[in-house]
Amino acid sequence: MNLTPEVAVQLVMSLGVIPGLFVWLLFDTRSEHKKEKEESRKREDALMEHIKKSDETQSAIMKSTEQISASQQSMQNNMSLMQRDIEDLKKREC
């Protein structure tokens, strides 16, 4: 229910100034609360979207870290094999 100027004037005339102001304050407070609630929802939605993007970024970083770790392990294995081959070649030359 919206409090139009006509309704406000009728309330004041029929009930008096104080009850009319009280009713007006009640409706005004409710409309402010509704606006604040909508703004709060918008902020919450924006925050949830940011958190979602952050989680996706973190997942991508973790996947990249795992790939780097696997590559590093593979390189270490190759280096060990090369080192062993070099030692075998040195033994054959002697």
Helices and strands as residue ranges (DSSP letters): H 5-15, H 17-93
